């Protein structure tokens, strides 16, 4: 039975109501080897096809050869239909970041289909309808943006982002956005049991937004229950499982977030569209929020009762979880739960098991264990408007000596501390600038810079002076002597920006401008110090000190006098969507530096600067559980661990990143590295359980650098890189003489290195004192104390497809 046949009875609210090709398809002649899939490309311009649907149409029917459609960054406003005849097809976002590639529409249930003259219905409203078996979608956003608030007269407000109607379908690292009925799993009859696997993804919606009669597993994902602005409740699932099927919907290892009030979130509503329906849902090992209805989180739809269905919870955590079974909340015992796992749901008669491969390839044994979702800007505590003109970075000496905005910004921050809200700096007409001495953000508050506004750091070195330390703005044996421009000191705090219409808030350190009272800039000082073998005493732009659960979001940071963002001794830190815009020829201006911290995620950011793109180090304590992902680096010194590894680094995951050896002005990195682990005796310690996954490099010289001899010894603590895996790395257009270096310290402390699916266009490599495992790579390391083991390993995923995005336009 088709979904459209029985949605009419569900019209109560809230209810479960449910560019053409560049050339002709025949002109496309992809090249491939005997085992590789055929790759078709989609982009707004400069590719084989301009629309996703045109590329899908070009895939031969019932092909035994896999096809991959690589989709460049952009928003594709189109409906996409993937017929059942398009077998073994993968849609892949080319940037490995689902936020970059959006397929979207805004059709809804009651809207008239121009082709038939009848309403679309629930299933027909889908932005993407995937009917093919063995279909995979990776790094994509599926969106249905229909806004029921804008259509108050519409009763059939179901608007599906993705309808899944094929067997053995995988959705990996995707985003599903909608409101009512976001994600549909559907089989046309009870005799068809279709299996779909959603992994490491984000699902957003408000009413019955994970629903249908198929067998669906949502694994290690983030589920955001939205407030639609109309109703005060949200409903997570709506299973319509046929009685003949043992399994329906499973949510496992995930996190549910919501801003709804207590008791306003329901785990599911039983949907019985036909007499053979026997709804089934299990939610297990998942973090549940306070908002879960404590009296009864399971309901029915249109007269159906949930109690006749099959429901269970197991080993959930969070304030909305329960541990003991009750009439309102059945909890599975351990023996029963053993039969309700992702593997058992998906195995079917053919033993299909995408779970093991996905887990192994994503290396989730490393990295931040938190389920991190995109931050949301806090409510405003106090708003300050700019009184200095925008469009300039130059202010008079009097203003630099006594910046006009220091007192009022700090007073507002002091007043809002502990509120959980923000001090918002906003432009006012032509005035868009704030000029300040150093500022302190305390616990429970955020400093937020509005789109179009800029917070400038004073050029007065005396304002940054640390008591009893080297003179700030000088050159000496030690680089310590300046306070940061912004210091974050307490938990649940941060510095954020508003992004709107391609613009975001900016913090400008003005390292390129002269220090007040001198004729030299902060950068001049750094260059002179390097030439003289000394250190520049310059201020960092933003530093958090022992600030747990800290957030840095949607900011442009530019021209820091030293490091842009330094996170020290934090437990729980999120850096999301920042942009560092500083030339590659500046010294010691790391983009993000993580020191002695735990549970950290740095993601979805673009960093152009004159030192490390992201650096992970241990100056004070051990560091562990760090994820660096979806980063784009330009003209930097690489994605680096070290040089300080004294206290040890463990469980580091650096995945889905790109590195370009030049900045947007054509400056080549002053130390042009890609993957980099560095230390030396005196700063040495262990590096364990560390993985670089899906790394793309272009124009880089030192492709993979693992060295315990980065600098002359200063002590006896020895670097030991025990377990480092580089999985799926690719280098193209490498500079002449490009090479790699794989070193350990001694026969007793060799580096343990695994290279899997490493494809470099420059294969020169030196090695020493290392136990190296190779699997599908063109590198052939050898040298003193080097042991090489070659293994074919598993068949592996398709070869990595690299796309290097342009640095985003300046705000």
Secondary structure, 3 states (H helix, E strand, C coil): CCHHHCCHHHCCCCCCCCCCECCCHHHCCCCCCCCCCEEEEECCCCCCECCHHHHHHHCCCCCCCCEEEEECCEEEECCEEECCCCCCEEEEECCCCHHHEEEEECCCCCCECCCCCCECHHHHCCCEEECCCCCEEECCEEEECCCHHHCCCCCCCCCCCEEECCCCEEEECCEEECCECCEEECCCCCCCCCEEEEECCEEEECECCEEECCEEEEECCEEEECCCCCCCCEEEEEECCECCCCCCEEEECCEEEECCCCCCEEEEEECCCCCCECCEEEEECCECCCCECCCCCEEECCCCCHHHCEEEEECCECCCCCCCCCCCCCECCHHHHCCCCHHHHHHCCCCCCHHHHHHHHHCCCCCCCCCCCCCCCCCEEEEEECCEECCCCCCCHHHHHCCCCHHHHHHHHHHHCCCCEEEEEECECCEEEEEECCEEECCCEEEEECCCCEEEECCCHHHHECCCCCCCCCEECCCCCECCCEEECCCCCEEEECEECCEECEEECCCCCECCCCCCEHHHHHHHHHHCCCEECCCCCEEEECCCCEEEECCEEECCCCCCEEEECCEEEEEECCEEECCCCCCCCCCEEEECCEEEEEEEEEEECCCCCEEEECCCCCEEEEEEEEEEEECCCCEEECCCCCCCEEEEEEEEEEEECECCCCCECCCCEEEEEECCCCCCCEEEEEEEEEEEEECCCEEEEEECCCCCCCCCCCCEECCEEEEEEEEECCCCCCEEEEECCECCECEEEEEEEEEECCCCEEEECEEEEEEEECCCCCCCCEEEEECCCCCCCCCCCCCCCCCCCCC
